[in-house]
Amino acid sequence: MGEGYGYDEELEMLRRKKLLEYQRRLLEERAKAEAEARKEAMLRVILTPEARSRLTNLKMVYPELAERLELELIRLAQAGKLPTPITDSMLRNILEQISRRRREIRIRRM
């Protein structure tokens, strides 16, 4: 019986460890989903439907750029430094400015 008892304890420890890991992952996913929902709600206020549509399209092609742009738009709007709602043409102008800056910064290696 001595051997079986140690095995059962070890098995129970592994089960607990797996359960705790599962709970941690579940909490992280829930927190991510809540943060994403808050971000989407803010963007609904900040952007017109057409501008949101453009941002969604941008997200499909350039997800990192779109993510940075979303966070920056939210930050500026919360600071009161951005006229809201942002129209599609205003968003296009912002994207053009970003694209110009990215082209100017490129460094060529020889």
N, CA, C and O atoms as a printed pandas DataFrame, in Angstrom:
     atom_number atom_name residue_name chain_id  residue_number  x_coord  y_coord  z_coord
0              1         N          MET        A               1    0.812   -1.210    0.000
1              2        CA          MET        A               1    0.000    0.000    0.000
2              3         C          MET        A               1    0.848    1.264    0.000
3              4         O          MET        A               1    0.398    2.298   -0.494
4              5         N          GLY        A               2    2.015    1.213    0.519
5              6        CA          GLY        A               2    2.875    2.382    0.612
6              7         C          GLY        A               2    3.191    2.968   -0.743
7              8         O          GLY        A               2    3.205    4.188   -0.908
8              9         N          GLU        A               3    3.446    2.103   -1.725
9             10        CA          GLU        A               3    3.776    2.595   -3.062
10            11         C          GLU        A               3    2.575    3.259   -3.725
11            12         O          GLU        A               3    2.726    4.313   -4.344
12            13         N          GLY        A               4    1.419    2.684   -3.614
13            14        CA          GLY        A               4    0.207    3.223   -4.223
14            15         C          GLY        A               4   -0.159    4.579   -3.668
15            16         O          GLY        A               4   -0.634    5.452   -4.394
16            17         N          TYR        A               5    0.064    4.752   -2.381
17            18        CA          TYR        A               5   -0.280    6.013   -1.737
18            19         C          TYR        A               5    0.554    7.162   -2.307
19            20         O          TYR        A               5    0.003    8.225   -2.592
20            21         N          GLY        A               6    1.856    6.980   -2.481
21            22        CA          GLY        A               6    2.724    8.013   -3.040
22            23         C          GLY        A               6    2.328    8.350   -4.462
23            24         O          GLY        A               6    2.355    9.514   -4.862
24            25         N          TYR        A               7    1.965    7.346   -5.218
25            26        CA          TYR        A               7    1.547    7.537   -6.600
26            27         C          TYR        A               7    0.270    8.371   -6.662
27            28         O          TYR        A               7    0.145    9.272   -7.490
28            29         N          ASP        A               8   -0.689    8.055   -5.763
29            30        CA          ASP        A               8   -1.951    8.798   -5.718
30            31         C          ASP        A               8   -1.723   10.265   -5.358
31            32         O          ASP        A               8   -2.364   11.152   -5.921
32            33         N          GLU        A               9   -0.812   10.517   -4.422
33            34        CA          GLU        A               9   -0.505   11.900   -4.044
34            35         C          GLU        A               9    0.111   12.663   -5.211
35            36         O          GLU        A               9   -0.232   13.814   -5.480
36            37         N          GLU        A              10    1.025   11.990   -5.891
37            38        CA          GLU        A              10    1.684   12.614   -7.039
38            39         C          GLU        A              10    0.675   12.908   -8.142
39            40         O          GLU        A              10    0.701   13.975   -8.755
40            41         N          LEU        A              11   -0.209   11.952   -8.386
41            42        CA          LEU        A              11   -1.251   12.140   -9.396
42            43         C          LEU        A              11   -2.171   13.302   -9.022
43            44         O          LEU        A              11   -2.547   14.102   -9.879
44            45         N          GLU        A              12   -2.528   13.388   -7.758
45            46        CA          GLU        A              12   -3.393   14.479   -7.287
46            47         C          GLU        A              12   -2.688   15.824   -7.420
47            48         O          GLU        A              12   -3.320   16.816   -7.782
48            49         N          MET        A              13   -1.389   15.870   -7.131
49            50        CA          MET        A              13   -0.620   17.110   -7.291
50            51         C          MET        A              13   -0.604   17.542   -8.754
51            52         O          MET        A              13   -0.772   18.721   -9.063
52            53         N          LEU        A              14   -0.401   16.585   -9.645
53            54        CA          LEU        A              14   -0.405   16.903  -11.075
54            55         C          LEU        A              14   -1.766   17.416  -11.523
55            56         O          LEU        A              14   -1.856   18.361  -12.307
56            57         N          ARG        A              15   -2.821   16.789  -11.023
57            58        CA          ARG        A              15   -4.180   17.253  -11.370
58            59         C          ARG        A              15   -4.403   18.684  -10.904
59            60         O          ARG        A              15   -4.932   19.516  -11.642
60            61         N          ARG        A              16   -3.996   18.956   -9.679
61            62        CA          ARG        A              16   -4.158   20.318   -9.130
62            63         C          ARG        A              16   -3.358   21.331   -9.944
63            64         O          ARG        A              16   -3.835   22.422  -10.257
64            65         N          LYS        A              17   -2.134   20.942  -10.278
65            66        CA          LYS        A              17   -1.267   21.825  -11.065
66            67         C          LYS        A              17   -1.903   22.130  -12.421
67            68         O          LYS        A              17   -1.919   23.280  -12.860
68            69         N          LYS        A              18   -2.426   21.097  -13.078
69            70        CA          LYS        A              18   -3.089   21.287  -14.378
70            71         C          LYS        A              18   -4.324   22.165  -14.229
71            72         O          LYS        A              18   -4.574   23.039  -15.059
72            73         N          LEU        A              19   -5.092   21.934  -13.178
73            74        CA          LEU        A              19   -6.298   22.725  -12.938
74            75         C          LEU        A              19   -5.942   24.188  -12.710
75            76         O          LEU        A              19   -6.603   25.075  -13.250
76            77         N          LEU        A              20   -4.907   24.454  -11.917
77            78        CA          LEU        A              20   -4.482   25.830  -11.671
78            79         C          LEU        A              20   -4.002   26.494  -12.960
79            80         O          LEU        A              20   -4.297   27.665  -13.199
80            81         N          GLU        A              21   -3.262   25.754  -13.793
81            82        CA          GLU        A              21   -2.790   26.288  -15.071
82            83         C          GLU        A              21   -3.979   26.607  -15.980
83            84         O          GLU        A              21   -4.007   27.650  -16.633
84            85         N          TYR        A              22   -4.945   25.713  -16.015
85            86        CA          TYR        A              22   -6.144   25.940  -16.825
86            87         C          TYR        A              22   -6.893   27.178  -16.345
87            88         O          TYR        A              22   -7.320   27.998  -17.157
88            89         N          GLN        A              23   -7.053   27.319  -15.034
89            90        CA          GLN        A              23   -7.753   28.485  -14.472
90            91         C          GLN        A              23   -7.006   29.773  -14.792
91            92         O          GLN        A              23   -7.624   30.790  -15.107
92            93         N          ARG        A              24   -5.673   29.733  -14.714
93            94        CA          ARG        A              24   -4.864   30.920  -15.018
94            95         C          ARG        A              24   -5.048   31.329  -16.474
95            96         O          ARG        A              24   -5.238   32.505  -16.782
96            97         N          ARG        A              25   -4.988   30.325  -17.379
97            98        CA          ARG        A              25   -5.172   30.628  -18.804
98            99         C          ARG        A              25   -6.566   31.178  -19.080
99           100         O          ARG        A              25   -6.735   32.099  -19.879
100          101         N          LEU        A              26   -7.558   30.604  -18.413
101          102        CA          LEU        A              26   -8.929   31.068  -18.588
102          103         C          LEU        A              26   -9.076   32.522  -18.138
103          104         O          LEU        A              26   -9.736   33.317  -18.809
104          105         N          LEU        A              27   -8.467   32.869  -17.013
105          106        CA          LEU        A              27   -8.512   34.253  -16.525
106          107         C          LEU        A              27   -7.802   35.200  -17.480
107          108         O          LEU        A              27   -8.284   36.304  -17.733
108          109         N          GLU        A              28   -6.652   34.773  -18.016
109          110        CA          GLU        A              28   -5.929   35.611  -18.974
110          111         C          GLU        A              28   -6.760   35.847  -20.235
111          112         O          GLU        A              28   -6.826   36.968  -20.740
112          113         N          GLU        A              29   -7.391   34.788  -20.737
113          114        CA          GLU        A              29   -8.219   34.922  -21.937
114          115         C          GLU        A              29   -9.408   35.832  -21.681
115          116         O          GLU        A              29   -9.773   36.645  -22.530
116          117         N          ARG        A              30  -10.005   35.693  -20.514
117          118        CA          ARG        A              30  -11.153   36.537  -20.161
118          119         C          ARG        A              30  -10.722   38.003  -20.066
119          120         O          ARG        A              30  -11.427   38.893  -20.543
120          121         N          ALA        A              31   -9.570   38.249  -19.452
121          122        CA          ALA        A              31   -9.063   39.621  -19.330
122          123         C          ALA        A              31   -8.765   40.206  -20.706
123          124         O          ALA        A              31   -9.062   41.373  -20.963
124          125         N          LYS        A              32   -8.176   39.394  -21.598
125          126        CA          LYS        A              32   -7.907   39.852  -22.965
126          127         C          LYS        A              32   -9.195   40.200  -23.685
127          128         O          LYS        A              32   -9.286   41.234  -24.346
128          129         N          ALA        A              33  -10.192   39.333  -23.555
129          130        CA          ALA        A              33  -11.470   39.565  -24.225
130          131         C          ALA        A              33  -12.145   40.829  -23.699
131          132         O          ALA        A              33  -12.720   41.597  -24.470
132          133         N          GLU        A              34  -12.075   41.043  -22.388
133          134        CA          GLU        A              34  -12.671   42.251  -21.803
134          135         C          GLU        A              34  -11.941   43.501  -22.274
135          136         O          GLU        A              34  -12.577   44.510  -22.581
136          137         N          ALA        A              35  -10.620   43.447  -22.334
137          138        CA          ALA        A              35   -9.845   44.592  -22.804
138          139         C          ALA        A              35  -10.165   44.885  -24.267
139          140         O          ALA        A              35  -10.301   46.046  -24.653
140          141         N          GLU        A              36  -10.283   43.845  -25.074
141          142        CA          GLU        A              36  -10.622   44.015  -26.490
142          143         C          GLU        A              36  -12.012   44.619  -26.635
143          144         O          GLU        A              36  -12.223   45.482  -27.488
144          145         N          ALA        A              37  -12.961   44.180  -25.818
145          146        CA          ALA        A              37  -14.323   44.720  -25.867
146          147         C          ALA        A              37  -14.333   46.204  -25.489
147          148         O          ALA        A              37  -15.031   47.003  -26.113
148          149         N          ARG        A              38  -13.551   46.571  -24.458
149          150        CA          ARG        A              38  -13.465   47.991  -24.066
150          151         C          ARG        A              38  -12.856   48.818  -25.189
151          152         O          ARG        A              38  -13.318   49.921  -25.481
152          153         N          LYS        A              39  -11.806   48.274  -25.823
153          154        CA          LYS        A              39  -11.150   48.990  -26.920
154          155         C          LYS        A              39  -12.126   49.180  -28.075
155          156         O          LYS        A              39  -12.209   50.271  -28.639
156          157         N          GLU        A              40  -12.860   48.140  -28.432
157          158        CA          GLU        A              40  -13.837   48.241  -29.528
158          159         C          GLU        A              40  -14.936   49.256  -29.205
159          160         O          GLU        A              40  -15.372   50.002  -30.081
160          161         N          ALA        A              41  -15.378   49.280  -27.951
161          162        CA          ALA        A              41  -16.409   50.242  -27.550
162          163         C          ALA        A              41  -15.892   51.674  -27.682
163          164         O          ALA        A              41  -16.618   52.564  -28.124
164          165         N          MET        A              42  -14.631   51.890  -27.296
165          166        CA          MET        A              42  -14.045   53.231  -27.420
166          167         C          MET        A              42  -13.909   53.619  -28.892
167          168         O          MET        A              42  -14.177   54.760  -29.268
168          169         N          LEU        A              43  -13.494   52.667  -29.714
169          170        CA          LEU        A              43  -13.333   52.962  -31.140
170          171         C          LEU        A              43  -14.672   53.278  -31.794
171          172         O          LEU        A              43  -14.728   54.071  -32.734
172          173         N          ARG        A              44  -15.755   52.665  -31.306
173          174        CA          ARG        A              44  -17.090   52.971  -31.839
174          175         C          ARG        A              44  -17.459   54.429  -31.593
175          176         O          ARG        A              44  -18.158   55.048  -32.395
176          177         N          VAL        A              45  -16.984   54.968  -30.478
177          178        CA          VAL        A              45  -17.256   56.366  -30.142
178          179         C          VAL        A              45  -16.328   57.292  -30.929
179          180         O          VAL        A              45  -16.746   58.350  -31.399
180          181         N          ILE        A              46  -15.070   56.883  -31.065
181          182        CA          ILE        A              46  -14.051   57.726  -31.685
182          183         C          ILE        A              46  -14.191   57.805  -33.201
183          184         O          ILE        A              46  -13.966   58.861  -33.792
184          185         N          LEU        A              47  -14.562   56.686  -33.836
185          186        CA          LEU        A              47  -14.569   56.609  -35.308
186          187         C          LEU        A              47  -15.979   56.501  -35.865
187          188         O          LEU        A              47  -16.872   55.924  -35.244
188          189         N          THR        A              48  -16.158   57.070  -37.050
189          190        CA          THR        A              48  -17.419   56.867  -37.762
190          191         C          THR        A              48  -17.433   55.421  -38.274
191          192         O          THR        A              48  -16.381   54.784  -38.325
192          193         N          PRO        A              49  -18.592   54.898  -38.650
193          194        CA          PRO        A              49  -18.646   53.524  -39.175
194          195         C          PRO        A              49  -17.715   53.309  -40.378
195          196         O          PRO        A              49  -17.100   52.250  -40.506
196          197         N          GLU        A              50  -17.616   54.295  -41.242
197          198        CA          GLU        A              50  -16.746   54.162  -42.418
198          199         C          GLU        A              50  -15.278   54.084  -42.004
199          200         O          GLU        A              50  -14.516   53.290  -42.556
200          201         N          ALA        A              51  -14.888   54.899  -41.043
201          202        CA          ALA        A              51  -13.506   54.892  -40.558
202          203         C          ALA        A              51  -13.209   53.568  -39.851
203          204         O          ALA        A              51  -12.117   53.018  -39.997
204          205         N          ARG        A              52  -14.174   53.057  -39.088
205          206        CA          ARG        A              52  -13.985   51.754  -38.427
206          207         C          ARG        A              52  -13.805   50.650  -39.458
207          208         O          ARG        A              52  -12.995   49.741  -39.278
208          209         N          SER        A              53  -14.570   50.742  -40.538
209          210        CA          SER        A              53  -14.460   49.755  -41.604
210          211         C          SER        A              53  -13.061   49.792  -42.225
211          212         O          SER        A              53  -12.459   48.748  -42.478
212          213         N          ARG        A              54  -12.556   50.989  -42.465
213          214        CA          ARG        A              54  -11.205   51.129  -43.030
214          215         C          ARG        A              54  -10.169   50.543  -42.063
215          216         O          ARG        A              54   -9.244   49.850  -42.485
216          217         N          LEU        A              55  -10.325   50.818  -40.797
217          218        CA          LEU        A              55   -9.397   50.297  -39.796
218          219         C          LEU        A              55   -9.455   48.766  -39.738
219          220         O          LEU        A              55   -8.427   48.108  -39.579
220          221         N          THR        A              56  -10.631   48.220  -39.864
221          222        CA          THR        A              56  -10.784   46.753  -39.895
222          223         C          THR        A              56  -10.062   46.160  -41.097
223          224         O          THR        A              56   -9.388   45.136  -40.979
224          225         N          ASN        A              57  -10.202   46.805  -42.258
225          226        CA          ASN        A              57   -9.495   46.344  -43.455
226          227         C          ASN        A              57   -7.987   46.435  -43.267
227          228         O          ASN        A              57   -7.246   45.532  -43.655
228          229         N          LEU        A              58   -7.545   47.528  -42.673
229          230        CA          LEU        A              58   -6.121   47.706  -42.414
230          231         C          LEU        A              58   -5.606   46.613  -41.476
231          232         O          LEU        A              58   -4.495   46.110  -41.640
232          233         N          LYS        A              59   -6.427   46.259  -40.500
233          234        CA          LYS        A              59   -6.045   45.245  -39.524
234          235         C          LYS        A              59   -5.808   43.882  -40.187
235          236         O          LYS        A              59   -4.975   43.098  -39.731
236          237         N          MET        A              60   -6.542   43.612  -41.257
237          238        CA          MET        A              60   -6.365   42.336  -41.954
238          239         C          MET        A              60   -5.024   42.272  -42.677
239          240         O          MET        A              60   -4.420   41.203  -42.774
240          241         N          VAL        A              61   -4.560   43.406  -43.182
241          242        CA          VAL        A              61   -3.326   43.433  -43.963
242          243         C          VAL        A              61   -2.110   43.753  -43.092
243          244         O          VAL        A              61   -1.062   43.121  -43.219
244          245         N          TYR        A              62   -2.261   44.739  -42.206
245          246        CA          TYR        A              62   -1.171   45.178  -41.333
246          247         C          TYR        A              62   -1.640   45.165  -39.876
247          248         O          TYR        A              62   -1.897   46.229  -39.312
248          249         N          PRO        A              63   -1.755   44.000  -39.259
249          250        CA          PRO        A              63   -2.322   43.934  -37.899
250          251         C          PRO        A              63   -1.541   44.733  -36.857
251          252         O          PRO        A              63   -2.139   45.358  -35.981
252          253         N          GLU        A              64   -0.204   44.716  -36.946
253          254        CA          GLU        A              64    0.590   45.437  -35.945
254          255         C          GLU        A              64    0.387   46.947  -36.065
255          256         O          GLU        A              64    0.237   47.645  -35.063
256          257         N          LEU        A              65    0.384   47.437  -37.297
257          258        CA          LEU        A              65    0.170   48.862  -37.537
258          259         C          LEU        A              65   -1.214   49.279  -37.048
259          260         O          LEU        A              65   -1.363   50.307  -36.388
260          261         N          ALA        A              66   -2.219   48.477  -37.376
261          262        CA          ALA        A              66   -3.591   48.798  -36.966
262          263         C          ALA        A              66   -3.713   48.821  -35.445
263          264         O          ALA        A              66   -4.383   49.692  -34.889
264          265         N          GLU        A              67   -3.077   47.879  -34.779
265          266        CA          GLU        A              67   -3.125   47.823  -33.315
266          267         C          GLU        A              67   -2.498   49.077  -32.714
267          268         O          GLU        A              67   -3.070   49.692  -31.814
268          269         N          ARG        A              68   -1.321   49.455  -33.214
269          270        CA          ARG        A              68   -0.667   50.676  -32.711
270          271         C          ARG        A              68   -1.534   51.907  -32.970
271          272         O          ARG        A              68   -1.662   52.779  -32.110
272          273         N          LEU        A              69   -2.127   51.968  -34.158
273          274        CA          LEU        A              69   -2.977   53.098  -34.519
274          275         C          LEU        A              69   -4.204   53.166  -33.604
275          276         O          LEU        A              69   -4.571   54.244  -33.136
276          277         N          GLU        A              70   -4.832   52.024  -33.353
277          278        CA          GLU        A              70   -6.000   52.002  -32.463
278          279         C          GLU        A              70   -5.645   52.531  -31.082
279          280         O          GLU        A              70   -6.350   53.375  -30.529
280          281         N          LEU        A              71   -4.560   52.036  -30.538
281          282        CA          LEU        A              71   -4.153   52.471  -29.187
282          283         C          LEU        A              71   -3.816   53.954  -29.153
283          284         O          LEU        A              71   -4.142   54.652  -28.193
284          285         N          GLU        A              72   -3.162   54.429  -30.202
285          286        CA          GLU        A              72   -2.809   55.854  -30.267
286          287         C          GLU        A              72   -4.065   56.717  -30.402
287          288         O          GLU        A              72   -4.169   57.758  -29.753
288          289         N          LEU        A              73   -5.009   56.302  -31.228
289          290        CA          LEU        A              73   -6.260   57.058  -31.385
290          291         C          LEU        A              73   -7.016   57.135  -30.058
291          292         O          LEU        A              73   -7.535   58.190  -29.693
292          293         N          ILE        A              74   -7.074   56.025  -29.350
293          294        CA          ILE        A              74   -7.756   55.997  -28.051
294          295         C          ILE        A              74   -7.045   56.918  -27.068
295          296         O          ILE        A              74   -7.684   57.694  -26.358
296          297         N          ARG        A              75   -5.718   56.827  -27.033
297          298        CA          ARG        A              75   -4.942   57.659  -26.109
298          299         C          ARG        A              75   -5.171   59.143  -26.389
299          300         O          ARG        A              75   -5.404   59.924  -25.466
300          301         N          LEU        A              76   -5.103   59.529  -27.660
301          302        CA          LEU        A              76   -5.288   60.933  -28.021
302          303         C          LEU        A              76   -6.717   61.403  -27.736
303          304         O          LEU        A              76   -6.922   62.524  -27.270
304          305         N          ALA        A              77   -7.693   60.554  -28.012
305          306        CA          ALA        A              77   -9.086   60.926  -27.750
306          307         C          ALA        A              77   -9.326   61.103  -26.252
307          308         O          ALA        A              77  -10.009   62.040  -25.837
308          309         N          GLN        A              78   -8.769   60.208  -25.446
309          310        CA          GLN        A              78   -8.945   60.317  -23.999
310          311         C          GLN        A              78   -8.259   61.565  -23.450
311          312         O          GLN        A              78   -8.705   62.133  -22.453
312          313         N          ALA        A              79   -7.181   61.991  -24.097
313          314        CA          ALA        A              79   -6.466   63.189  -23.660
314          315         C          ALA        A              79   -7.140   64.457  -24.193
315          316         O          ALA        A              79   -6.725   65.567  -23.859
316          317         N          GLY        A              80   -8.177   64.295  -25.019
317          318        CA          GLY        A              80   -8.870   65.447  -25.585
318          319         C          GLY        A              80   -8.105   66.119  -26.703
319          320         O          GLY        A              80   -8.371   67.278  -27.019
320          321         N          LYS        A              81   -7.162   65.420  -27.308
321          322        CA          LYS        A              81   -6.332   66.002  -28.360
322          323         C          LYS        A              81   -6.769   65.555  -29.749
323          324         O          LYS        A              81   -6.022   65.698  -30.717
324          325         N          LEU        A              82   -7.968   65.020  -29.845
325          326        CA          LEU        A              82   -8.427   64.480  -31.109
326          327         C          LEU        A              82   -9.891   64.849  -31.311
327          328         O          LEU        A              82  -10.724   64.588  -30.443
328          329         N          PRO        A              83  -10.209   65.455  -32.453
329          330        CA          PRO        A              83  -11.619   65.750  -32.704
330          331         C          PRO        A              83  -12.362   64.442  -32.978
331          332         O          PRO        A              83  -11.916   63.623  -33.781
332          333         N          THR        A              84  -13.470   64.259  -32.319
333          334        CA          THR        A              84  -14.236   63.028  -32.546
334          335         C          THR        A              84  -15.627   63.376  -33.028
335          336         O          THR        A              84  -16.133   64.435  -32.655
336          337         N          PRO        A              85  -16.255   62.581  -33.805
337          338        CA          PRO        A              85  -15.728   61.324  -34.331
338          339         C          PRO        A              85  -14.799   61.577  -35.520
339          340         O          PRO        A              85  -14.941   62.559  -36.248
340          341         N          ILE        A              86  -13.851   60.667  -35.689
341          342        CA          ILE        A              86  -12.921   60.743  -36.813
342          343         C          ILE        A              86  -13.606   60.136  -38.025
343          344         O          ILE        A              86  -14.104   59.012  -37.978
344          345         N          THR        A              87  -13.622   60.885  -39.091
345          346        CA          THR        A              87  -14.254   60.403  -40.317
346          347         C          THR        A              87  -13.255   59.557  -41.113
347          348         O          THR        A              87  -12.068   59.496  -40.794
348          349         N          ASP        A              88  -13.769   58.919  -42.143
349          350        CA          ASP        A              88  -12.922   58.099  -43.001
350          351         C          ASP        A              88  -11.825   58.942  -43.646
351          352         O          ASP        A              88  -10.673   58.513  -43.718
352          353         N          SER        A              89  -12.179   60.146  -44.117
353          354        CA          SER        A              89  -11.165   60.990  -44.765
354          355         C          SER        A              89  -10.094   61.432  -43.763
355          356         O          SER        A              89   -8.917   61.516  -44.114
356          357         N          MET        A              90  -10.493   61.714  -42.521
357          358        CA          MET        A              90   -9.515   62.082  -41.492
358          359         C          MET        A              90   -8.585   60.903  -41.211
359          360         O          MET        A              90   -7.376   61.084  -41.060
360          361         N          LEU        A              91   -9.143   59.708  -41.140
361          362        CA          LEU        A              91   -8.327   58.519  -40.889
362          363         C          LEU        A              91   -7.370   58.270  -42.058
363          364         O          LEU        A              91   -6.216   57.896  -41.851
364          365         N          ARG        A              92   -7.848   58.476  -43.266
365          366        CA          ARG        A              92   -6.971   58.323  -44.442
366          367         C          ARG        A              92   -5.795   59.289  -44.357
367          368         O          ARG        A              92   -4.659   58.914  -44.649
368          369         N          ASN        A              93   -6.067   60.543  -43.955
369          370        CA          ASN        A              93   -4.987   61.532  -43.807
370          371         C          ASN        A              93   -3.971   61.091  -42.753
371          372         O          ASN        A              93   -2.763   61.226  -42.950
372          373         N          ILE        A              94   -4.464   60.568  -41.644
373          374        CA          ILE        A              94   -3.569   60.072  -40.591
374          375         C          ILE        A              94   -2.707   58.940  -41.140
375          376         O          ILE        A              94   -1.499   58.902  -40.906
376          377         N          LEU        A              95   -3.329   58.024  -41.868
377          378        CA          LEU        A              95   -2.589   56.892  -42.441
378          379         C          LEU        A              95   -1.557   57.360  -43.463
379          380         O          LEU        A              95   -0.462   56.801  -43.542
380          381         N          GLU        A              96   -1.901   58.379  -44.244
381          382        CA          GLU        A              96   -0.931   58.921  -45.212
382          383         C          GLU        A              96    0.270   59.521  -44.493
383          384         O          GLU        A              96    1.411   59.331  -44.915
384          385         N          GLN        A              97    0.011   60.248  -43.405
385          386        CA          GLN        A              97    1.106   60.834  -42.633
386          387         C          GLN        A              97    2.003   59.744  -42.052
387          388         O          GLN        A              97    3.228   59.864  -42.081
388          389         N          ILE        A              98    1.405   58.701  -41.537
389          390        CA          ILE        A              98    2.178   57.589  -40.975
390          391         C          ILE        A              98    3.011   56.939  -42.067
391          392         O          ILE        A              98    4.185   56.631  -41.863
392          393         N          SER        A              99    2.402   56.733  -43.218
393          394        CA          SER        A              99    3.105   56.074  -44.319
394          395         C          SER        A              99    4.267   56.931  -44.815
395          396         O          SER        A              99    5.326   56.398  -45.146
396          397         N          ARG        A             100    4.086   58.245  -44.871
397          398        CA          ARG        A             100    5.180   59.139  -45.270
398          399         C          ARG        A             100    6.326   59.058  -44.286
399          400         O          ARG        A             100    7.489   58.991  -44.684
400          401         N          ARG        A             101    6.001   59.062  -42.995
401          402        CA          ARG        A             101    7.041   58.990  -41.959
402          403         C          ARG        A             101    7.801   57.676  -42.061
403          404         O          ARG        A             101    9.019   57.648  -41.884
404          405         N          ARG        A             102    7.101   56.602  -42.340
405          406        CA          ARG        A             102    7.769   55.296  -42.442
406          407         C          ARG        A             102    8.722   55.276  -43.631
407          408         O          ARG        A             102    9.795   54.679  -43.545
408          409         N          ARG        A             103    8.354   55.911  -44.729
409          410        CA          ARG        A             103    9.227   55.950  -45.902
410          411         C          ARG        A             103   10.461   56.802  -45.639
411          412         O          ARG        A             103   11.556   56.467  -46.091
412          413         N          GLU        A             104   10.291   57.895  -44.914
413          414        CA          GLU        A             104   11.412   58.796  -44.637
414          415         C          GLU        A             104   12.434   58.155  -43.714
415          416         O          GLU        A             104   13.618   58.484  -43.788
416          417         N          ILE        A             105   12.012   57.265  -42.865
417          418        CA          ILE        A             105   12.890   56.687  -41.857
418          419         C          ILE        A             105   13.725   55.529  -42.410
419          420         O          ILE        A             105   14.740   55.174  -41.811
420          421         N          ARG        A             106   13.341   54.957  -43.491
421          422        CA          ARG        A             106   14.039   53.784  -44.029
422          423         C          ARG        A             106   15.528   54.064  -44.240
423          424         O          ARG        A             106   15.922   55.113  -44.750
424          425         N          ILE        A             107   16.321   53.110  -43.840
425          426        CA          ILE        A             107   17.779   53.220  -43.962
426          427         C          ILE        A             107   18.245   52.154  -44.947
427          428         O          ILE        A             107   17.860   50.988  -44.853
428          429         N          ARG        A             108   19.056   52.562  -45.865
429          430        CA          ARG        A             108   19.587   51.605  -46.818
430          431         C          ARG        A             108   20.953   51.147  -46.368
431          432         O          ARG        A             108   21.789   51.951  -45.953
432          433         N          ARG        A             109   21.170   49.874  -46.449
433          434        CA          ARG        A             109   22.482   49.314  -46.107
434          435         C          ARG        A             109   23.178   48.941  -47.391
435          436         O          ARG        A             109   22.579   48.347  -48.288
436          437         N          MET        A             110   24.410   49.282  -47.473
437          438        CA          MET        A             110   25.189   48.988  -48.692
438          439         C          MET        A             110   26.178   47.895  -48.414
439          440         O          MET        A             110   26.928   47.500  -49.306
